[in-house]
Every structure is written in C-alpha cells, then in structure tokens.
Amino acid sequence: MDKFIRLFLLIILGGIAITVWDGFFILPEGQQAVITQFGKPVGKPVNQAGLKFKTPFIQMVQYFDKRILVWDGDPNQIPTNDKTFIYMDNTARWRIVDPLRFLQAVGTEARAKSLLNDIIAGTVRDLVNKHDLIEIIRSSDWSEDYMVVSMARGQDMIAPPKVGRDKISHMVLEAASKVTPQYGIELLDVMFTRVNYIETVRLRVYDRMVSERKRIAAEKRSTGEGRKAQILGRVDRELQEITSTAQREAIEIRGKADAEAVRVYGQTYSEFPEFYAFQKSLESYRAVIGKNASVVLTTESDLFRYLNSQKVQR
C-alpha cells in the first residue's frame, strides 16, 4: 500500500513538473513570439526577452526574429526605356514589426522572402521600364560641380543623369513599402547590387568602349604631337637666337681684334718703316719661293732689293 501511494505521489509530482515546465518558456534576446491556442493566436505578441508563462499543453509559442533581415533576389532580365536588356541583381533589408499579422498573413520567413521577391522584383521591373539605361547605372550625386572637376582632371564625361540609380532605388523602396505593412513587414531599404548586360548587348558595349578608348588615345596623341611641335619650335627659335648672338659677338670680337692688329701694324710701320718693309719681303719670299720651286728673276727685281743691298763680306 505504501509503495502504491509513493508511486502515485511520484506520478503526481512528475505531472506537476511537466506542467510547470511546459507552462514557462524563455524568449531570447532578438526574438519575438506569438502564443497560439489550437492554431489560433491568443493575446498580444511578446516582444520583451525573459521568462514568460503560457497555458501548459494547449498553448504553443511561435518565434520570429526581431532583428534586421536580408533579402537577396534572383537576377532578372529587364528591358529599359531605351530598349536595352539588362540583368538586375537586387538586395533589401527588412524586419518583422508586427509578428501577429506576420503569422496570420505570411507564416514563415521563407514564405516572406518569396513574397518580397514578388513585390520588390515587380516594382523594380516597373521602374526600370520607365527609365533609360543611363539612369540605372549612374549615381544620383553627379552634380554640375562634380562634372566641372572631372573635366578639369581630363576625364571624358557625359551629361549627368536626371534621376540616377540611388533615387530609383529609393522610389522602389517607397513603392514596395506601401505593400509590405499588410504582412507585418517593414522594408528598410532596397539596393541595386549589380547591373549587367545580356550577352549581345555586352559585346556591343565592349566594341563601343574600345572605339571610345581609341578615340581618346588618338586625341591624346594628337595633343602630344602638337605639344611636341610647340616645344621643338621653341627650342629651334632659342637655338637660332643663341647662334645669332654668338655669331654677332664673334664678329664684333674679330672686328675689334682686326682693328687692334691694324692699329699695331700702323704704329709699328710708322716707327720702323724699313723693318716693316723687310718683314713683308721675307713673307713674300716664303710665299713665292715654295718647296721644290724654281724662279727665274733678274737681279734688278724688287724681290731681291734687300739681298742686293747687302755686301758680301769676304
């Protein structure tokens, strides 16, 4: 009898322990929960972390993430307003702000990502269809001042976009954010992570890029040749100026030297006319009578005037 009572008490205590254990649950930090009873939500969502109570056995707890979540969409082929087909790869950040409505309308995070894929991808397609390619690939912060600075750096720039990629992504966010609250979802931002061309368009773009770079290279070479001609012209001009100046100075120096030589010759001739005449005669001998030269002259010739004037000493 005592054993039966002890067994009965143990069963009762075990049942109480299991009931107490199932009646309490711990809500972790960064999580939120909805309590359901027979599949239907009861009470308000639980948002504060800690030890919580529910009715044992008949109530269940559905946990949902309270942190910011990331959605990455699949690349989609979309035509732009100027009939250019591109692949758009998008990403978004979102969070569950109303877990009760999220549970009723969506249920799971996997279902929510599929729902966001439909909402965001459709909105992106609509807005990309309404804008040209330049608006999709260019940033919105291309101001006139930025264009002037870029041109000053020698970069070839085209006209800035009227809207730009950043504003279009914000327009996508505004449009999609009007739909997501009914699912208990808050959409925080939408970004274009990659914009790529389809194969046929990519080849045309590459050809255009090559031709553009060739044009820029030809322009740079032409500018370089012009600069080269300008430098060479300046060098030739400076060389001619230096040469002409040197020639003028050389002529002036030779003129001064010749004048000085004439002055010295004149002074010497006036002081020693006989010696000067004798010196000139000797120079004439050297010029007239060369090596292996034979000259037939009379003794009365002026060439031998100084030789005849000398008496032979015996």
NUNU-633434 format. One record per residue (C-alpha): chain; x, y, z; residue number from 0; residue in one letter. Coordinates in nm, 2 decimals, padded with zeros to 4 digits. Each point is the difference from the previous one (the first is absolute). Example, Ala and Ser with C-alpha at 12.3 -4.5 7.8 and 13.67 -1.06 7.14 Angstrom:
> gugu:xx:yy:zz:bafi:drenfi
> A:01.23:-00.45:00.78:0:a .
> A:00.14:00.34:-00.07:1:s .
! end
This chain:
> gugu:xx:yy:zz:bafi:drenfi
> A:00.00:00.00:00.00:0:m .
> A:00.28:00.24:00.09:1:d .
> A:00.17:-00.08:-00.33:2:k .
> A:-00.31:00.08:-00.19:3:f .
> A:-00.04:00.33:00.18:4:i .
> A:00.36:00.10:-00.07:5:r .
> A:-00.04:-00.10:-00.37:6:l .
> A:-00.32:00.21:-00.02:7:f .
> A:00.18:00.30:00.16:8:l .
> A:00.29:-00.04:-00.23:9:l .
> A:-00.24:00.00:-00.30:10:i .
> A:-00.17:00.31:00.13:11:i .
> A:00.32:00.18:00.06:12:l .
> A:00.13:-00.09:-00.34:13:g .
> A:-00.32:00.12:-00.16:14:g .
> A:00.03:00.33:00.20:15:i .
> A:00.36:00.04:-00.11:16:a .
> A:-00.08:-00.07:-00.37:17:i .
> A:-00.30:00.24:00.03:18:t .
> A:00.22:00.27:00.15:19:v .
> A:00.28:-00.07:-00.25:20:w .
> A:-00.24:00.03:-00.29:21:d .
> A:-00.17:00.31:00.15:22:g .
> A:00.31:00.21:-00.01:23:f .
> A:00.22:00.10:-00.29:24:f .
> A:00.30:00.22:-00.05:25:i .
> A:-00.01:00.27:-00.27:26:l .
> A:00.36:00.06:-00.12:27:p .
> A:00.14:00.35:-00.07:28:e .
> A:-00.06:00.10:-00.37:29:g .
> A:-00.32:-00.22:-00.02:30:q .
> A:-00.37:00.06:00.03:31:q .
> A:-00.28:-00.25:00.04:32:a .
> A:-00.37:-00.06:-00.06:33:v .
> A:-00.19:-00.23:00.23:34:i .
> A:-00.25:-00.22:-00.18:35:t .
> A:-00.28:-00.22:00.13:36:q .
> A:-00.12:-00.28:-00.22:37:f .
> A:00.17:00.18:-00.29:38:g .
> A:-00.16:00.34:00.07:39:k .
> A:00.19:00.29:00.15:40:p .
> A:-00.09:00.11:00.35:41:v .
> A:00.10:00.31:00.18:42:g .
> A:00.25:00.26:-00.12:43:k .
> A:00.34:-00.08:-00.15:44:p .
> A:00.29:-00.04:00.25:45:v .
> A:00.28:00.24:-00.08:46:n .
> A:00.21:00.02:00.32:47:q .
> A:00.26:-00.27:00.06:48:a .
> A:-00.02:-00.20:00.32:49:g .
> A:-00.19:-00.28:00.18:50:l .
> A:-00.37:-00.01:-00.12:51:k .
> A:-00.31:-00.20:00.09:52:f .
> A:-00.26:-00.18:-00.21:53:k .
> A:-00.27:-00.25:00.05:54:t .
> A:00.16:-00.34:00.01:55:p .
> A:-00.07:-00.25:-00.27:56:f .
> A:-00.27:00.19:-00.18:57:i .
> A:00.20:00.31:-00.10:58:q .
> A:00.30:00.00:-00.23:59:m .
> A:00.27:00.27:-00.07:60:v .
> A:00.09:00.13:-00.35:61:q .
> A:00.34:00.17:00.00:62:y .
> A:00.09:00.27:-00.25:63:f .
> A:00.32:00.19:-00.05:64:d .
> A:-00.01:00.36:00.12:65:k .
> A:00.34:00.10:-00.16:66:r .
> A:00.06:00.15:-00.35:67:i .
> A:-00.01:-00.27:-00.27:68:l .
> A:00.15:00.00:-00.35:69:v .
> A:-00.18:-00.09:-00.32:70:w .
> A:00.20:-00.08:-00.31:71:d .
> A:-00.20:-00.03:-00.32:72:g .
> A:00.08:-00.21:-00.30:73:d .
> A:00.14:00.19:-00.31:74:p .
> A:-00.28:00.09:-00.24:75:n .
> A:00.03:00.10:-00.36:76:q .
> A:-00.18:00.34:-00.04:77:i .
> A:-00.02:00.23:-00.30:78:p .
> A:00.06:00.37:00.06:79:t .
> A:-00.19:00.29:-00.15:80:n .
> A:00.25:00.03:-00.28:81:d .
> A:-00.04:-00.37:-00.09:82:k .
> A:00.32:-00.13:00.16:83:t .
> A:-00.03:-00.34:00.17:84:f .
> A:00.19:-00.02:00.33:85:i .
> A:00.03:-00.24:00.30:86:y .
> A:-00.10:00.16:00.33:87:m .
> A:00.12:-00.15:00.32:88:d .
> A:-00.17:00.16:00.31:89:n .
> A:00.02:-00.03:00.37:90:t .
> A:-00.21:00.14:00.29:91:a .
> A:-00.01:00.02:00.37:92:r .
> A:-00.32:-00.06:00.19:93:w .
> A:-00.13:-00.10:00.34:94:r .
> A:-00.32:-00.14:00.16:95:i .
> A:-00.17:00.29:00.19:96:v .
> A:-00.34:-00.17:00.06:97:d .
> A:00.05:-00.37:00.08:98:p .
> A:-00.37:-00.06:00.04:99:l .
> A:-00.08:00.13:-00.34:100:r .
> A:00.31:-00.17:-00.15:101:f .
> A:-00.12:-00.33:00.14:102:l .
> A:-00.35:00.04:-00.14:103:q .
> A:00.10:00.13:-00.34:104:a .
> A:00.33:-00.17:-00.07:105:v .
> A:00.09:-00.26:00.25:106:g .
> A:00.37:-00.06:-00.05:107:t .
> A:00.32:00.19:-00.10:108:e .
> A:00.04:-00.22:-00.31:109:a .
> A:-00.35:00.10:-00.11:110:r .
> A:00.08:00.36:00.08:111:a .
> A:00.31:00.00:-00.23:112:k .
> A:-00.21:-00.15:-00.28:113:s .
> A:-00.26:00.27:00.06:114:l .
> A:00.27:00.28:00.00:115:l .
> A:00.14:-00.15:-00.32:116:n .
> A:-00.34:00.06:-00.17:117:d .
> A:-00.05:00.35:00.14:118:i .
> A:00.35:00.14:-00.05:119:i .
> A:00.08:-00.17:-00.33:120:a .
> A:-00.33:00.12:-00.15:121:g .
> A:00.06:00.36:00.13:122:t .
> A:00.36:00.00:-00.14:123:v .
> A:-00.12:-00.13:-00.33:124:r .
> A:-00.27:00.28:-00.03:125:d .
> A:00.25:00.28:00.09:126:l .
> A:00.28:-00.13:-00.22:127:v .
> A:-00.24:-00.02:-00.29:128:n .
> A:-00.07:00.37:00.04:129:k .
> A:00.36:00.12:00.01:130:h .
> A:00.29:-00.01:-00.25:131:d .
> A:00.31:-00.20:00.06:132:l .
> A:00.21:00.30:00.10:133:i .
> A:-00.24:00.07:00.29:134:e .
> A:00.05:-00.36:00.13:135:i .
> A:00.38:-00.01:-00.01:136:i .
> A:00.09:00.35:00.10:137:r .
> A:00.00:00.13:00.36:138:s .
> A:-00.24:00.28:00.10:139:s .
> A:00.28:00.21:00.15:140:d .
> A:00.14:00.12:-00.34:141:w .
> A:-00.03:00.37:00.06:142:s .
> A:00.12:00.28:-00.24:143:e .
> A:00.29:00.07:00.23:144:d .
> A:00.11:-00.36:-00.01:145:y .
> A:-00.02:00.01:-00.38:146:m .
> A:00.22:00.31:-00.01:147:v .
> A:00.26:-00.16:00.23:148:v .
> A:00.00:-00.32:-00.21:149:s .
> A:00.05:00.20:-00.32:150:m .
> A:00.28:00.19:00.16:151:a .
> A:00.17:-00.33:00.07:152:r .
> A:-00.01:-00.10:-00.37:153:g .
> A:-00.28:-00.25:00.03:154:q .
> A:-00.26:-00.03:-00.28:155:d .
> A:-00.34:00.04:00.16:156:m .
> A:-00.35:-00.02:-00.13:157:i .
> A:-00.30:00.19:00.12:158:a .
> A:-00.10:-00.09:00.36:159:p .
> A:-00.31:-00.21:00.05:160:p .
> A:-00.34:00.16:00.06:161:k .
> A:-00.09:-00.24:00.28:162:v .
> A:00.28:-00.25:00.06:163:g .
> A:00.03:-00.34:00.15:164:r .
> A:-00.03:00.11:00.37:165:d .
> A:-00.32:00.18:-00.05:166:k .
> A:-00.15:-00.28:-00.20:167:i .
> A:00.08:-00.25:00.28:168:s .
> A:-00.17:00.25:00.24:169:h .
> A:-00.30:00.01:-00.22:170:m .
> A:-00.01:-00.38:00.00:171:v .
> A:00.02:00.01:00.38:172:l .
> A:-00.29:00.25:00.03:173:e .
> A:-00.22:-00.20:-00.24:174:a .
> A:00.07:-00.34:00.16:175:a .
> A:-00.03:00.14:00.36:176:s .
> A:-00.37:00.08:-00.07:177:k .
> A:-00.07:-00.37:-00.05:178:v .
> A:00.21:-00.17:00.27:179:t .
> A:-00.17:00.13:00.31:180:p .
> A:-00.31:-00.21:-00.06:181:q .
> A:00.23:-00.30:00.05:182:y .
> A:00.15:00.13:00.33:183:g .
> A:00.33:00.08:-00.19:184:i .
> A:00.19:00.33:00.00:185:e .
> A:00.22:00.05:-00.30:186:l .
> A:00.31:00.20:00.10:187:l .
> A:00.19:00.04:-00.33:188:d .
> A:00.04:-00.13:-00.35:189:v .
> A:00.33:00.00:-00.19:190:m .
> A:00.11:-00.10:-00.35:191:f .
> A:00.30:-00.22:00.07:192:t .
> A:00.09:-00.07:-00.37:193:r .
> A:-00.11:00.12:-00.34:194:v .
> A:00.13:-00.21:-00.29:195:n .
> A:-00.07:-00.02:-00.37:196:y .
> A:-00.13:-00.30:-00.19:197:i .
> A:00.26:-00.17:-00.22:198:e .
> A:-00.10:00.18:-00.33:199:t .
> A:-00.01:00.34:00.16:200:v .
> A:00.32:-00.07:00.19:201:r .
> A:00.19:-00.06:-00.32:202:l .
> A:-00.13:00.33:-00.15:203:r .
> A:00.10:00.18:00.31:204:v .
> A:00.35:-00.14:-00.01:205:y .
> A:00.03:00.10:-00.36:206:d .
> A:-00.12:00.35:00.08:207:r .
> A:00.24:00.02:00.30:208:m .
> A:00.29:-00.11:-00.22:209:v .
> A:-00.08:00.26:-00.27:210:s .
> A:-00.04:00.27:00.27:211:e .
> A:00.33:-00.08:00.15:212:r .
> A:00.16:00.00:-00.35:213:k .
> A:-00.15:00.35:-00.06:214:r .
> A:00.13:00.12:00.34:215:i .
> A:00.35:-00.15:-00.08:216:a .
> A:00.00:00.17:-00.34:217:a .
> A:-00.10:00.33:00.16:218:e .
> A:00.27:-00.03:00.26:219:k .
> A:00.26:-00.09:-00.27:220:r .
> A:-00.11:00.30:-00.21:221:s .
> A:00.03:00.22:00.30:222:t .
> A:00.35:-00.14:00.08:223:g .
> A:00.11:00.05:-00.36:224:e .
> A:-00.12:00.36:00.02:225:g .
> A:00.18:00.05:00.32:226:r .
> A:00.31:-00.16:-00.14:227:k .
> A:00.00:00.23:-00.31:228:a .
> A:-00.04:00.30:00.23:229:q .
> A:00.29:-00.10:00.22:230:i .
> A:00.22:-00.08:-00.30:231:l .
> A:-00.09:00.33:-00.16:232:g .
> A:00.09:00.19:00.32:233:r .
> A:00.33:-00.20:00.02:234:v .
> A:00.09:00.09:-00.36:235:d .
> A:-00.08:00.36:00.06:236:r .
> A:00.21:00.02:00.31:237:e .
> A:00.28:-00.19:-00.18:238:l .
> A:-00.01:00.25:-00.29:239:q .
> A:00.00:00.29:00.25:240:e .
> A:00.30:-00.14:00.19:241:i .
> A:00.18:-00.07:-00.33:242:t .
> A:-00.06:00.34:-00.15:243:s .
> A:00.10:00.17:00.33:244:t .
> A:00.32:-00.21:00.00:245:a .
> A:00.08:00.08:-00.36:246:q .
> A:-00.06:00.37:00.06:247:r .
> A:00.23:00.00:00.30:248:e .
> A:00.26:-00.20:-00.19:249:a .
> A:-00.01:00.26:-00.29:250:i .
> A:00.03:00.28:00.25:251:e .
> A:00.30:-00.16:00.17:252:i .
> A:00.17:-00.07:-00.34:253:r .
> A:-00.07:00.35:-00.11:254:g .
> A:00.15:00.14:00.32:255:k .
> A:00.30:-00.24:-00.04:256:a .
> A:00.05:00.10:-00.36:257:d .
> A:-00.03:00.37:00.09:258:a .
> A:00.26:-00.05:00.28:259:e .
> A:00.23:-00.19:-00.24:260:a .
> A:-00.03:00.27:-00.26:261:v .
> A:00.07:00.26:00.27:262:r .
> A:00.31:-00.19:00.12:263:v .
> A:00.12:-00.05:-00.36:264:y .
> A:-00.06:00.36:-00.08:265:g .
> A:00.18:00.12:00.31:266:q .
> A:00.29:-00.24:-00.06:267:t .
> A:00.02:00.10:-00.37:268:y .
> A:00.01:00.37:00.09:269:s .
> A:00.28:-00.06:00.25:270:e .
> A:00.21:-00.25:-00.20:271:f .
> A:-00.10:00.02:-00.37:272:p .
> A:00.32:-00.17:-00.12:273:e .
> A:-00.04:-00.30:00.24:274:f .
> A:-00.37:-00.03:-00.10:275:y .
> A:00.10:-00.01:-00.37:276:a .
> A:00.27:-00.25:00.07:277:f .
> A:-00.25:-00.22:00.19:278:q .
> A:-00.24:00.01:-00.29:279:k .
> A:00.27:-00.09:-00.24:280:s .
> A:00.09:-00.31:00.20:281:l .
> A:-00.36:-00.10:00.00:282:e .
> A:-00.01:00.04:-00.37:283:s .
> A:00.30:-00.22:-00.04:284:y .
> A:-00.17:-00.27:00.20:285:r .
> A:-00.32:00.03:-00.20:286:a .
> A:00.16:00.02:-00.35:287:v .
> A:00.29:-00.24:00.04:288:i .
> A:-00.15:-00.32:00.12:289:g .
> A:00.15:-00.35:00.04:290:k .
> A:00.14:-00.14:-00.32:291:n .
> A:-00.09:00.33:-00.18:292:a .
> A:00.22:00.16:-00.27:293:s .
> A:-00.02:00.37:-00.06:294:v .
> A:00.19:00.18:-00.28:295:v .
> A:00.03:00.38:00.08:296:l .
> A:00.24:00.27:-00.09:297:t .
> A:00.22:00.14:00.27:298:t .
> A:-00.17:00.34:-00.04:299:e .
> A:-00.33:-00.15:00.12:300:s .
> A:-00.16:00.17:00.30:301:d .
> A:-00.01:-00.34:00.16:302:l .
> A:00.38:00.00:00.04:303:f .
> A:00.02:00.36:00.10:304:r .
> A:00.11:-00.08:00.35:305:y .
> A:00.23:-00.28:-00.11:306:l .
> A:00.18:00.23:-00.25:307:n .
> A:00.04:00.27:00.26:308:s .
> A:00.20:-00.23:00.22:309:q .
> A:00.38:-00.01:-00.07:310:k .
> A:00.17:-00.33:00.01:311:v .
> A:00.26:-00.01:00.27:312:q .
> A:00.30:-00.19:-00.11:313:r .
! end
